[in-house]
Amino acid sequence: MKAALLLSALASCAIGVVAADAEFKIEVTHAVECQRKSQNGDRVGVHYRGTMAGSGEKFDASYDRNQPFVFKLGAGQVIKGWDQGLLDMCIGEKRTLTIPPEMGYGQRRVGPIEAGSILVFETELMSIEGVEPPVEPAEKPSEGSVAGKDASAVSEAVDAAETVVDDINENHSHEEL
């Protein structure tokens, strides 16, 4: 009996240590440029997939219902991690939010989500009420992305080719036939 109590206490402490080490993180996985970004007070539509950080087990996804979740940003209608993590987004932008318990559901169990869980949400901003979505969202290559590296390499190659052509033109006189 004492061993079971000790193990239970150790497990509780371990969960507390893991949760205490968790940081709130926002990773932009698909950047988009736009004129108007999401702000507090906006009614937004968001597609999401929620998983547990430890196990990767999915607990909910709006994608499964083919219906974005609609709420008022910054009004406390959702967990704190969403109210903060979905600010300043463009329609079409995607982010992965890692949310510690204190910005999620805290130390209470909610459905399949255990108390003290670190949550990971893959999110996509689908709409901002009253804001027209861009006709074609302009994708902005993120730093370190393949598209960003390719664009940089192409730009460098064009500059090098222009330099070679200029050097050839300066060193050779051209005579017309």
Contact map, one row per residue, 1 for C-alpha under 8 A:
111110000000000000000000000000000000000000000000000000000000000000000000000000000000000000000000000000000000000000000000000000000000000000000000000000000000000000000000000000000
111111000000000000000000000000000000000000000000000000000000000000000000000000000000000000000000000000000000000000000000000000000000000000000000000000000000000000000000000000000
111111100000000000000000000000000000000000000000000000000000000000000000000000000000000000000000000000000000000000000000000000000000000000000000000000000000000000000000000000000
111111110000000000000000000000000000000000000000000000000000000000000000000000000000000000000000000000000000000000000000000000000000000000000000000000000000000000000000000000000
111111111000000000000000000000000000000000000000000000000000000000000000000000000000000000000000000000000000000000000000000000000000000000000000000000000000000000000000000000000
011111111100000000000000000000000000000000000000000000000000000000000000000000000000000000000000000000000000000000000000000000000000000000000000000000000000000000000000000000000
001111111110000000000000000000000000000000000000000000000000000000000000000000000000000000000000000000000000000000000000000000000000000000000000000000000000000000000000000000000
000111111111000000000000000000000000000000000000000000000000000000000000000000000000000000000000000000000000000000000000000000000000000000000000000000000000000000000000000000000
000011111111100000000000000000000000000000000000000000000000000000000000000000000000000000000000000000000000000000000000000000000000000000000000000000000000000000000000000000000
000001111111110000000000000000000000000000000000000000000000000000000000000000000000000000000000000000000000000000000000000000000000000000000000000000000000000000000000000000000
000000111111111000000000000000000000000000000000000000000000000000000000000000000000000000000000000000000000000000000000000000000000000000000000000000000000000000000000000000000
000000011111111100000000000000000000000000000000000000000000000000000000000000000000000000000000000000000000000000000000000000000000000000000000000000000000000000000000000000000
000000001111111110000000000000000000000000000000000000000000000000000000000000000000000000000000000000000000000000000000000000000000000000000000000000000000000000000000000000000
000000000111111111000000000000000000000000000000000000000000000000000000000000000000000000000000000000000000000000000000000000000000000000000000000000000000000000000000000000000
000000000011111111100000000000000000000000000000000000000000000000000000000000000000000000000000000000000000000000010000000000000000000000000000000000000000000000000000000000000
000000000001111111110000000000000000000000000000000000000000000000000000000000000000000000000000000000000000000000010000000000000000000000000000000000000000000000000000000000000
000000000000111111111000000000000000000000000000000000000000000000000000000000000000000000000000000000000000000000000000000000000000000000000000000000000000000000000000000000000
000000000000011111111100000000000000000000000000000000000000000000000000000000000000000000000000000000000000000000000000000000000000000000000000000000000000000000000000000000000
000000000000001111111100000000000000000000000000000000000000000000000000000000000000000000000000000110000000000000011100000000000000000000000000000000000000000000000000000000000
000000000000000111111100000000000000000000000000000000000000000000000000000000000000000000000000000000000000000000000000000000000000000000000000000000000000000000000000000000000
000000000000000011111110000000000000000000000000000000000000000000000000000000000000000000000000000000000000000000000000000000000000000000000000000000000000000000000000000000000
000000000000000001111111000000000000000000000000000000000000000000000000000000000000000000000000001100000000000000000100000000000000000000000000000000000000000000000000000000000
000000000000000000001111100000000000000000000000000000000000000000000000000000000000000000000000011100000000000000000000000000000000000000000000000000000000000000000000000000000
000000000000000000000111110000000000000000000000000000000000000000000000000000001000000000000000111100100000000000000000000000000000000000000000000000000000000000000000000000000
000000000000000000000011111000000000000000000000000000000000000000000000000000000000000000000001111000000000000000000000000000000000000000000000000000000000000000000000000000000
000000000000000000000001111100000000000000000000000000000000000000000000000000000000100000000011110000000000000000000000000000000000000000000000000000000000000000000000000000000
000000000000000000000000111110000000000000000000000000000000000000000000000000000000000000000011100000000000000000000000000000000000000000000000000000000000000000000000000000000
000000000000000000000000011111100000000000000000000000000000000000000000000000000000000000001111000000000000000000000000000000000000000000000000000000000000000000000000000000000
000000000000000000000000001111100000000000000000000000000000000000000000000000000000000000001111000000000000000000000000000000000000000000000100000000000000000000000000000000000
000000000000000000000000000111110000000000000000000000000000000000000000000000000000000000001110000000000000000000000000000000000000000000111100000000000000000000000000000000000
000000000000000000000000000111111000000000000000000000000000000000000000000000000000000000001100000000000000000000000000000000000000000000111100000000000000000000000000000000000
000000000000000000000000000001111100000000000000000000000000000000000000000000000000000001111000000000000000000000000000000000000000000011110000000000000000000000000000000000000
000000000000000000000000000000111110000000000000000000000000000000000000000000000000000001000000000000000000000000000000000000000000000011110000000000000000000000000000000000000
000000000000000000000000000000011111100000000000000000000000000000000000000000000000000001100000000000000000000000000000000000000000010011000000000000000000000000000000000000000
000000000000000000000000000000001111100000000000000000000000000000000000000000000000000000000000000000000000000000000000000000000000000000000000000000000000000000000000000000000
000000000000000000000000000000000111110000000000000000000000000000000000000000000000000001000000000000000000000000000000000000000010000000000000000000000000000000000000000000000
000000000000000000000000000000000111111000000000000000000000000000000000000000000000001111100000000000000000000000000000000000000000000000000000000000000000000000000000000000000
000000000000000000000000000000000001111101010000000000000000000000000000000000000000011111000000000000000000000000000000000000010000000000000000000000000000000000000000000000000
000000000000000000000000000000000000111111000000000000000000000000000000110000000000001100000000000000000000000000000000000000000000000000000000000000000000000000000000000000000
000000000000000000000000000000000000011111000000000000000000000000000001111000000010001000000000000000000000000000000000000000000000000000000000000000000000000000000000000000000
000000000000000000000000000000000000001111100000000000000000000000000001111000000000000000000000000000000000000000000000000000000000000000000000000000000000000000000000000000000
000000000000000000000000000000000000011111110000000000000000000000000001100000000000000000000000000000000000000000000000000000011000000000000000000000000000000000000000000000000
000000000000000000000000000000000000000011111000000000000000000000000111100000000000000000000000000000000000000000000000000000011000000000000000000000000000000000000000000000000
000000000000000000000000000000000000010001111100000000000000000000000111100000000000000000000000000000000000000000000000000011111000000000000000000000000000000000000000000000000
000000000000000000000000000000000000000000111110000000000000000000011110000000000000000000000000000000000000000000000000000011110000000000000000000000000000000000000000000000000
000000000000000000000000000000000000000000011111000000000000000000011100000000000000000000000000000000000000000000000000001111100000000000000000000000000000000000000000000000000
000000000000000000000000000000000000000000001111100000000000111000111000000000000000000000000000000000000000000000000000001111000000000000000000000000000000000000000000000000000
000000000000000000000000000000000000000000000111110000000000111000011000000000000000000000000000000000000000000000000000111100000000000000000000000000000000000000000000000000000
000000000000000000000000000000000000000000000011111000000101111000000000000000000000000000000000000000000000000000000000111000000000000000000000000000000000000000000000000000000
000000000000000000000000000000000000000000000001111100000111100000000000000000000000000000000000000000000000000000000011110000000000000000000000000000000000000000000000000000000
000000000000000000000000000000000000000000000000111110111111000000000000000000000000000000000000000000000000000000000011100000000000000000000000000000000000000000000000000000000
000000000000000000000000000000000000000000000000011111111110000000000000000000000000000000000000000000000000000010001111000000000000000000000000000000000000000000000000000000000
000000000000000000000000000000000000000000000000001111111000000000000000000000000000000000000000010000000000000000001111000000000000000000000000000000000000000000000000000000000
000000000000000000000000000000000000000000000000000111110000000000000000000000000000000000000000000000000000000000000100000000000000000000000000000000000000000000000000000000000
000000000000000000000000000000000000000000000000001111111000000000000000000000000000000000000000000000000000000000000000000000000000000000000000000000000000000000000000000000000
000000000000000000000000000000000000000000000000001111111100000000000000000000000000000000000000000000000000000000000000000000000000000000000000000000000000000000000000000000000
000000000000000000000000000000000000000000000000001110111110000000000000000000000000000000000000000000000000000000000000000000000000000000000000000000000000000000000000000000000
000000000000000000000000000000000000000000000000111100011111100000000000000000000000000000000000000000000000000000000000000000000000000000000000000000000000000000000000000000000
000000000000000000000000000000000000000000000000011100001111100000000000000000000000000000000000000000000000000110000000000000000000000000000000000000000000000000000000000000000
000000000000000000000000000000000000000000000000111000000111110000000000000000000000000000000000000000000000000000000000000000000000000000000000000000000000000000000000000000000
000000000000000000000000000000000000000000000011110000000111111110000000000000000000000000000000000000000000000000000000000000000000000000000000000000000000000000000000000000000
000000000000000000000000000000000000000000000011100000000001111111111000000000000000000000000000000000000000000000000000000000000000000000000000000000000000000000000000000000000
000000000000000000000000000000000000000000000011100000000000111111110000000000000000000000000000000000000000000000000000000000000000000000000000000000000000000000000000000000000
000000000000000000000000000000000000000000000000000000000000111111100000000000000000000000000000000000000000000000000000000000000000000000000000000000000000000000000000000000000
000000000000000000000000000000000000000000000000000000000000111111100000000000000000000000000000000000000000000000000000000000000000000000000000000000000000000000000000000000000
000000000000000000000000000000000000000000000000000000000000011111110000000000000000000000000000000000000000000000000000000000000000000000000000000000000000000000000000000000000
000000000000000000000000000000000000000000000010000000000000011111111000000000000000000000000000000000000000000000000000000000000000000000000000000000000000000000000000000000000
000000000000000000000000000000000000000000001111000000000000011001111100000000000000000000000000000000000000000000000000000001000000000000000000000000000000000000000000000000000
000000000000000000000000000000000000000000001111000000000000010000111110000000000000000000000000000000000000000000000000000000000000000000000000000000000000000000000000000000000
000000000000000000000000000000000000000000111100000000000000000000011111000000000000000000000000000000000000000000000000000000000000000000000000000000000000000000000000000000000
000000000000000000000000000000000000000000111000000000000000000000001111100011000000000000000000000000000000000000000000000000000000000000000000000000000000000000000000000000000
000000000000000000000000000000000000000111110000000000000000000000000111111010000000000000000000000000000000000000000000000000000000000000000000000000000000000000000000000000000
000000000000000000000000000000000000001111110000000000000000000000000011111110000010011000000000000000000000000000000000000000000000000000000000000000000000000000000000000000000
000000000000000000000000000000000000001110000000000000000000000000000001111110000011000000000000000000000000000000000000000000000000000000000000000000000000000000000000000000000
000000000000000000000000000000000000000110000000000000000000000000000001111111000010000000000000000000000000000000000000000000000000000000000000000000000000000000000000000000000
000000000000000000000000000000000000000000000000000000000000000000000000111111110010000000000000000000000000000000000000000000000000000000000000000000000000000000000000000000000
000000000000000000000000000000000000000000000000000000000000000000000011111111100000000000000000000000000000000000000000000000000000000000000000000000000000000000000000000000000
000000000000000000000000000000000000000000000000000000000000000000000010001111110110000000000000000000000000000000000000000000000000000000000000000000000000000000000000000000000
000000000000000000000000000000000000000000000000000000000000000000000000000111111110000000000000000000111000000000000000000000000000000000000000000000000000000000000000000000000
000000000000000000000000000000000000000000000000000000000000000000000000000101111111000000000000000000110000000000000000000000000000000000000000000000000000000000000000000000000
000000000000000000000001000000000000000000000000000000000000000000000000000000111111100000000000101000110000000000000000000000000000000000000000000000000000000000000000000000000
000000000000000000000000000000000000000000000000000000000000000000000000000001111111110000000000100000000000000000000000000000000000000000000000000000000000000000000000000000000
000000000000000000000000000000000000000100000000000000000000000000000000111101111111111000000000000000000000000000000000000000000000000000000000000000000000000000000000000000000
000000000000000000000000000000000000000000000000000000000000000000000000010000011111111000000000000000000000000000000000000000000000000000000000000000000000000000000000000000000
000000000000000000000000010000000000000000000000000000000000000000000000000000001111111000000000100000000000000000000000000000000000000000000000000000000000000000000000000000000
000000000000000000000000000000000000010000000000000000000000000000000000100000000111111110000000000000000000000000000000000010000000000000000000000000000000000000000000000000000
000000000000000000000000000000000000111100000000000000000000000000000000100000000011111110000000000000000000000000000000000000000000000000000000000000000000000000000000000000000
000000000000000000000000000000000000111000000000000000000000000000000000000000000000011111000000000000000000000000000000000000000000000000000000000000000000000000000000000000000
000000000000000000000000000000000000110000000000000000000000000000000000000000000000011111101000000000000000000000000000000010000000000000000000000000000000000000000000000000000
000000000000000000000000000000011101110000000000000000000000000000000000000000000000000111111000000000000000000000000000000010000000000000000000000000000000000000000000000000000
000000000000000000000000000000010100100000000000000000000000000000000000000000000000000011111000000000000000000000000000000111110000110010000000000000000000000000000000000000000
000000000000000000000000000000010000000000000000000000000000000000000000000000000000000001111100000000000000000000000000000111000000000010000000000000000000000000000000000000000
000000000000000000000000000111110000000000000000000000000000000000000000000000000000000011111110000000000000000000000000000110000000000000000000000000000000000000000000000000000
000000000000000000000000000111100000000000000000000000000000000000000000000000000000000000011111000000000000000000000000011110000000000000000000000000000000000000000000000000000
000000000000000000000000011111000000000000000000000000000000000000000000000000000000000000001111100000000000000000000000011100000000000000000000000000000000000000000000000000000
000000000000000000000000111110000000000000000000000000000000000000000000000000000000000000000111110000000000000000000001111000000000000000000000000000000000000000000000000000000
000000000000000000000001111000000000000000000000000000000000000000000000000000001100100000000011111000000000000000000011111000000000000000000000000000000000000000000000000000000
000000000000000000000011110000000000000000000000000010000000000000000000000000000000000000000001111100000000000000000111100000000000000000000000000000000000000000000000000000000
000000000000000000000111100000000000000000000000000000000000000000000000000000001000000000000000111110110000000000000111100000000000000000000000000000000000000000000000000000000
000000000000000000100111000000000000000000000000000000000000000000000000000000000000000000000000011111110000000000011110000000000000000000000000000000000000000000000000000000000
000000000000000000100000000000000000000000000000000000000000000000000000000000000000000000000000001111111110000000111110000000000000000000000000000000000000000000000000000000000
000000000000000000000000000000000000000000000000000000000000000000000000000000000000000000000000000111111100000000000000000000000000000000000000000000000000000000000000000000000
000000000000000000000001000000000000000000000000000000000000000000000000000000111000000000000000001111111100000000000000000000000000000000000000000000000000000000000000000000000
000000000000000000000000000000000000000000000000000000000000000000000000000000111000000000000000001111111100000000000110000000000000000000000000000000000000000000000000000000000
000000000000000000000000000000000000000000000000000000000000000000000000000000100000000000000000000011111111110000111000000000000000000000000000000000000000000000000000000000000
000000000000000000000000000000000000000000000000000000000000000000000000000000000000000000000000000011111111000000111000000000000000000000000000000000000000000000000000000000000
000000000000000000000000000000000000000000000000000000000000000000000000000000000000000000000000000010001111100000111000000000000000000000000000000000000000000000000000000000000
000000000000000000000000000000000000000000000000000000000000000000000000000000000000000000000000000000001111110001110000000000000000000000000000000000000000000000000000000000000
000000000000000000000000000000000000000000000000000000000000000000000000000000000000000000000000000000001011111111110000000000000000000000000000000000000000000000000000000000000
000000000000000000000000000000000000000000000000000000000000000000000000000000000000000000000000000000001001111111100000000000000000000000000000000000000000000000000000000000000
000000000000000000000000000000000000000000000000000000000000000000000000000000000000000000000000000000000000111111000000000000000000000000000000000000000000000000000000000000000
000000000000000000000000000000000000000000000000000000000010000000000000000000000000000000000000000000000000111111000000000000000000000000000000000000000000000000000000000000000
000000000000000000000000000000000000000000000000000100000010000000000000000000000000000000000000000000000000111111101000000000000000000000000000000000000000000000000000000000000
000000000000000000000000000000000000000000000000000000000000000000000000000000000000000000000000000000000001111111111000000000000000000000000000000000000000000000000000000000000
000000000000000000000000000000000000000000000000000000000000000000000000000000000000000000000000000010001111110011111000000000000000000000000000000000000000000000000000000000000
000000000000001100100000000000000000000000000000000000000000000000000000000000000000000000000000000110001111100001111100000000000000000000000000000000000000000000000000000000000
000000000000000000100000000000000000000000000000000110000000000000000000000000000000000000000000000110001110000011111110000000000000000000000000000000000000000000000000000000000
000000000000000000100100000000000000000000000000000111000000000000000000000000000000000000000000011110010000000000011111000000000000000000000000000000000000000000000000000000000
000000000000000000000000000000000000000000000000011110000000000000000000000000000000000000000000111110010000000000001111100000000000000000000000000000000000000000000000000000000
000000000000000000000000000000000000000000000000011110000000000000000000000000000000000000000001111000000000000000000111110000000000000000000000000000000000000000000000000000000
000000000000000000000000000000000000000000000001111000000000000000000000000000000000000000000001111000000000000000000011111000000000000000000000000000000000000000000000000000000
000000000000000000000000000000000000000000000001110000000000000000000000000000000000000000000111100000000000000000000001111100000000000000000000000000000000000000000000000000000
000000000000000000000000000000000000000000000111100000000000000000000000000000000000000000000111100000000000000000000000111110000000000000000000000000000000000000000000000000000
000000000000000000000000000000000000000000000111000000000000000000000000000000000000000000111110000000000000000000000000011111000000000000000000000000000000000000000000000000000
000000000000000000000000000000000000000000011110000000000000000000000000000000000000010011111100000000000000000000000000001111110000000000000000000000000000000000000000000000000
000000000000000000000000000000000000000000011110000000000000000000010000000000000000000000110000000000000000000000000000000111110000000000000000000000000000000000000000000000000
000000000000000000000000000000000000000000011100000000000000000000000000000000000000000000100000000000000000000000000000000011111010100000000000000000000000000000000000000000000
000000000000000000000000000000000000010001111000000000000000000000000000000000000000000000100000000000000000000000000000000011111111000000000000000000000000000000000000000000000
000000000000000000000000000000000000000001110000000000000000000000000000000000000000000000000000000000000000000000000000000000111110000000000000000000000000000000000000000000000
000000000000000000000000000000000000000000000000000000000000000000000000000000000000000000000000000000000000000000000000000000011111000000000000000000000000000000000000000000000
000000000000000000000000000000000001000000000000000000000000000000000000000000000000000000000000000000000000000000000000000000111111100000000000000000000000000000000000000000000
000000000000000000000000000000000000000000000000000000000000000000000000000000000000000000000000000000000000000000000000000000010111110000000000000000000000000000000000000000000
000000000000000000000000000000000000000000000000000000000000000000000000000000000000000000100000000000000000000000000000000000100011111010000000000000000000000000000000000000000
000000000000000000000000000000000100000000000000000000000000000000000000000000000000000000100000000000000000000000000000000000000001111111000000000000000000000000000000000000000
000000000000000000000000000000000000000000000000000000000000000000000000000000000000000000000000000000000000000000000000000000000000111110000000000000000000000000000000000000000
000000000000000000000000000000000000000000000000000000000000000000000000000000000000000000000000000000000000000000000000000000000000011111000000000000000000000000000000000000000
000000000000000000000000000000011100000000000000000000000000000000000000000000000000000000110000000000000000000000000000000000000000111111100000000000000000000000000000000000000
000000000000000000000000000000011100000000000000000000000000000000000000000000000000000000000000000000000000000000000000000000000000010111110000000000000000000000000000000000000
000000000000000000000000000001111000000000000000000000000000000000000000000000000000000000000000000000000000000000000000000000000000000011111000000000000000000000000000000000000
000000000000000000000000000001111000000000000000000000000000000000000000000000000000000000000000000000000000000000000000000000000000000001111100000000000000000000000000000000000
000000000000000000000000000001100000000000000000000000000000000000000000000000000000000000000000000000000000000000000000000000000000000000111110101100000000000000000000000000000
000000000000000000000000000011100000000000000000000000000000000000000000000000000000000000000000000000000000000000000000000000000000000000011111100100000000000000000000000000000
000000000000000000000000000000000000000000000000000000000000000000000000000000000000000000000000000000000000000000000000000000000000000000001111100100000000000000000000000000000
000000000000000000000000000000000000000000000000000000000000000000000000000000000000000000000000000000000000000000000000000000000000000000000111110110000000000000000000000000000
000000000000000000000000000000000000000000000000000000000000000000000000000000000000000000000000000000000000000000000000000000000000000000001111111110000000000000000000000000000
000000000000000000000000000000000000000000000000000000000000000000000000000000000000000000000000000000000000000000000000000000000000000000000001111111000000000000000000000000000
000000000000000000000000000000000000000000000000000000000000000000000000000000000000000000000000000000000000000000000000000000000000000000001000111111100000000000000000000000000
000000000000000000000000000000000000000000000000000000000000000000000000000000000000000000000000000000000000000000000000000000000000000000001111111111110000000000000000000000000
000000000000000000000000000000000000000000000000000000000000000000000000000000000000000000000000000000000000000000000000000000000000000000000001111111111000000000000000000000000
000000000000000000000000000000000000000000000000000000000000000000000000000000000000000000000000000000000000000000000000000000000000000000000000011111111100000000000000000000000
000000000000000000000000000000000000000000000000000000000000000000000000000000000000000000000000000000000000000000000000000000000000000000000000001111111110000000000000000000000
000000000000000000000000000000000000000000000000000000000000000000000000000000000000000000000000000000000000000000000000000000000000000000000000000111111111000000000000000000000
000000000000000000000000000000000000000000000000000000000000000000000000000000000000000000000000000000000000000000000000000000000000000000000000000011111111100000000000000000000
000000000000000000000000000000000000000000000000000000000000000000000000000000000000000000000000000000000000000000000000000000000000000000000000000001111111110000000000000000000
000000000000000000000000000000000000000000000000000000000000000000000000000000000000000000000000000000000000000000000000000000000000000000000000000000111111111000000000000000000
000000000000000000000000000000000000000000000000000000000000000000000000000000000000000000000000000000000000000000000000000000000000000000000000000000011111111100000000000000000
000000000000000000000000000000000000000000000000000000000000000000000000000000000000000000000000000000000000000000000000000000000000000000000000000000001111111110000000000000000
000000000000000000000000000000000000000000000000000000000000000000000000000000000000000000000000000000000000000000000000000000000000000000000000000000000111111111000000000000000
000000000000000000000000000000000000000000000000000000000000000000000000000000000000000000000000000000000000000000000000000000000000000000000000000000000011111111100000000000000
000000000000000000000000000000000000000000000000000000000000000000000000000000000000000000000000000000000000000000000000000000000000000000000000000000000001111111110000000000000
000000000000000000000000000000000000000000000000000000000000000000000000000000000000000000000000000000000000000000000000000000000000000000000000000000000000111111111000000000000
000000000000000000000000000000000000000000000000000000000000000000000000000000000000000000000000000000000000000000000000000000000000000000000000000000000000011111111100000000000
000000000000000000000000000000000000000000000000000000000000000000000000000000000000000000000000000000000000000000000000000000000000000000000000000000000000001111111110000000000
000000000000000000000000000000000000000000000000000000000000000000000000000000000000000000000000000000000000000000000000000000000000000000000000000000000000000111111111000000000
000000000000000000000000000000000000000000000000000000000000000000000000000000000000000000000000000000000000000000000000000000000000000000000000000000000000000011111111100000000
000000000000000000000000000000000000000000000000000000000000000000000000000000000000000000000000000000000000000000000000000000000000000000000000000000000000000001111111110000000
000000000000000000000000000000000000000000000000000000000000000000000000000000000000000000000000000000000000000000000000000000000000000000000000000000000000000000111111111000000
000000000000000000000000000000000000000000000000000000000000000000000000000000000000000000000000000000000000000000000000000000000000000000000000000000000000000000011111111100000
000000000000000000000000000000000000000000000000000000000000000000000000000000000000000000000000000000000000000000000000000000000000000000000000000000000000000000001111111111000
000000000000000000000000000000000000000000000000000000000000000000000000000000000000000000000000000000000000000000000000000000000000000000000000000000000000000000000111111110000
000000000000000000000000000000000000000000000000000000000000000000000000000000000000000000000000000000000000000000000000000000000000000000000000000000000000000000000011111110000
000000000000000000000000000000000000000000000000000000000000000000000000000000000000000000000000000000000000000000000000000000000000000000000000000000000000000000000001111111000
000000000000000000000000000000000000000000000000000000000000000000000000000000000000000000000000000000000000000000000000000000000000000000000000000000000000000000000000111111100
000000000000000000000000000000000000000000000000000000000000000000000000000000000000000000000000000000000000000000000000000000000000000000000000000000000000000000000000100111110
000000000000000000000000000000000000000000000000000000000000000000000000000000000000000000000000000000000000000000000000000000000000000000000000000000000000000000000000000011111
000000000000000000000000000000000000000000000000000000000000000000000000000000000000000000000000000000000000000000000000000000000000000000000000000000000000000000000000000001111
000000000000000000000000000000000000000000000000000000000000000000000000000000000000000000000000000000000000000000000000000000000000000000000000000000000000000000000000000000111
